[in-house]
Amino acid sequence: MTTIEENIYNLKLKLPSDVRLVAVSKTKPAGDIIEAYNTGQRYFGENRVQELLNKKDLLPEDIEWHLIGHLQSNKVKYIVPFIAMIQSIDTYKLLVTVNSEALKINRIVDCLLQIHIAIEETKFGFLMSELCENLQSCDISGLKNIRICGVMGMATFTSDTNKVKKEFGYLRNCFQSLKDCYFKSESYFKEISMGMSGDYELAVQEGSTMVRIGSLIFGER
Ligand SMILES: *Cc1c(COP(=O)(O)O)cnc(C)c1O
C-alpha cells in the first residue's frame, strides 16, 4: 500500500460509517488523487476553479467533485456542468447565479450554505442573521435548479479545543434552526459539513455528517 492509501484506510477506521469523507486534494497532483481513488474514495474537494478544471480531465469520470473554496460569480458557469456539490455558497447572489447557470443546462446542483462560525477570524460565509433575512425576504423555493442540502463551516485554527467545539456546536444549532424554519419538508437538507485534518474528531462529536480532510491524507501542502 502507498502512504496515501494507508492514510485513507486509517481515517476510515476512525470515522463513523455515516460520516462522509471528502478528500481535499487542492495543490496535489492527479497521481495522488488516483492513489486515493484506488481505495474506493470517490468524493474529492478542491478550492480553486481553475485547478479543478485542469485536474478533472485527467481523472476518472465517476469522481464526485466538491467545490469548497470561495467561488466568484463569473466562474460559476465553468463548474456547473459537472460539480457534485458546491459547499461554499456565501451570498444570496451566488445562489441565484448558480441557479441560473444550472437552469441553462437543465441541471440541478447541490449546494451547502457556508456559515461564518469562527468568531475571531475573517473567513467567508453568511452571518446567521443575514442568512435568515435572505431566506425570509427572497423566494428560494423559486430557485428550481439548486438543492440546498445543508450547511458548511470552518472553525478557528487554534489548539483551544473548547473554542473549536463551541463553534462546531454553533454550526449544528444553525443547521437545526434553518431546518426547522425553512427546510422542514426538504429531506435532502441534512448535511453538516465540518471538520478538517486538525479538528475532525471534535466535529464528528458535534454532529458532522461530512468531513473535509486534506493534509492527513495527502501530506502537508
Ligand atoms: C484546505 C481545506 C480543507 C482541508 O484542510 P486540511 O487541514 O488539509 O485537512 C478543508 N476545508 C476547506 C474549506 C479547505 O480550504
The ligand as a Tripos MOL2 file, in Angstrom:
@<TRIPOS>MOLECULE
LIG
   15    15     1     0     0
SMALL
NO_CHARGES

@<TRIPOS>ATOM
      1 C1         -7.9270   23.1010    2.6730 C.3       1 LIG1
      2 C2         -9.3000   22.9560    3.2060 C.ar      1 LIG1
      3 C3         -9.6810   21.8290    3.9600 C.ar      1 LIG1
      4 C4         -8.7190   20.7210    4.3310 C.3       1 LIG1
      5 O1         -7.7220   21.1560    5.1760 O.3       1 LIG1
      6 P1         -6.6890   20.1620    5.8980 P.3       1 LIG1
      7 O2         -6.3070   20.8710    7.1240 O.co2     1 LIG1
      8 O3         -5.5710   19.9450    4.9580 O.co2     1 LIG1
      9 O4         -7.4280   18.8900    6.1830 O.co2     1 LIG1
     10 C5        -10.9930   21.7420    4.3660 C.ar      1 LIG1
     11 N1        -11.9030   22.6970    4.0790 N.ar      1 LIG1
     12 C6        -11.5850   23.7870    3.3570 C.ar      1 LIG1
     13 C7        -12.6410   24.7970    3.0760 C.3       1 LIG1
     14 C8        -10.2800   23.9540    2.8950 C.ar      1 LIG1
     15 O5         -9.9670   25.0510    2.1810 O.3       1 LIG1
@<TRIPOS>BOND
     1     1     2 1
     2     2     3 ar
     3     2    14 ar
     4     3     4 1
     5     3    10 ar
     6     4     5 1
     7     5     6 1
     8     6     7 2
     9     6     8 1
    10     6     9 1
    11    10    11 ar
    12    11    12 ar
    13    12    13 1
    14    12    14 ar
    15    14    15 1
@<TRIPOS>SUBSTRUCTURE
     1 LIG1         1 GROUP 0 **** ****
